[in-house]
Amino acid sequence: QLKIPQSLQINPEAPDLFKEILCTNSQEAKNYQQQIREYNAALAFASMGAEIKAPLGTCP
């Protein structure tokens, strides 16, 4: 069985904002629930780490 260090264990209690947007029927929650895939994709793209190197032989 995998042992997770104490410092990395997940807090089982979700923040109030997440509870509200995932568990209520408010207009804000409905909008978030409809757009959650787009939000996730945008955040995944924005957090992608990349190292861009210039091609060899293009400088004088």
Phi and psi in degrees as a GROMACS rama.xvg file:
@    title "Ramachandran Plot"
@    xaxis  label "Phi"
@    yaxis  label "Psi"
@TYPE xy
-73.461  129.647  LEU-2
-102.29  124.428  LYS-3
-96.834  129.251  ILE-4
-57.1503  147.38  PRO-5
-53.7253  -38.0958  GLN-6
-68.8194  -17.4137  SER-7
-104.516  -1.25646  LEU-8
-67.7185  143.102  GLN-9
-81.3192  137.431  ILE-10
-74.6707  120.152  ASN-11
-69.3842  -16.1937  PRO-12
-92.4457  117.795  GLU-13
-76.3383  148.408  ALA-14
-60.6107  152.087  PRO-15
-57.0561  -38.1037  ASP-16
-60.4626  -43.9628  LEU-17
-64.5211  -41.55  PHE-18
-59.0621  -43.0311  LYS-19
-65.1042  -47.5801  GLU-20
-77.5735  -16.525  ILE-21
-102.132  -17.5629  LEU-22
-122.642  -1.67832  CYS-23
-111.958  173.855  THR-24
-108.736  21.9693  ASN-25
-66.9274  160.989  SER-26
-62.0404  -39.3422  GLN-27
-62.3806  -42.1025  GLU-28
-65.5005  -43.4228  ALA-29
-61.4297  -42.8542  LYS-30
-62.6985  -44.9896  ASN-31
-61.9016  -45.4451  TYR-32
-63.2154  -32.9696  GLN-33
-74.1785  -28.7466  GLN-34
-105.93  6.6826  GLN-35
-59.6088  -36.6589  ILE-36
-65.2774  -41.913  ARG-37
-65.3507  -41.3988  GLU-38
-61.136  -45.6794  TYR-39
-63.1755  -44.0338  ASN-40
-63.4251  -41.4134  ALA-41
-64.2352  -42.3471  ALA-42
-68.8938  -37.8609  LEU-43
-64.6914  -41.0632  ALA-44
-67.3457  -42.6825  PHE-45
-67.425  -26.917  ALA-46
-96.4518  3.26809  SER-47
-67.5429  127.716  MET-48
-90.9283  134.623  GLY-49
-147.058  145.047  ALA-50
-114.713  117.205  GLU-51
-101.837  124.639  ILE-52
-116.97  140.277  LYS-53
-68.4653  145.522  ALA-54
-62.9278  148.43  PRO-55
-70.6217  143.77  LEU-56
84.5148  10.4782  GLY-57
-98.6776  -7.89387  THR-58
-97.4381  148.443  CYS-59
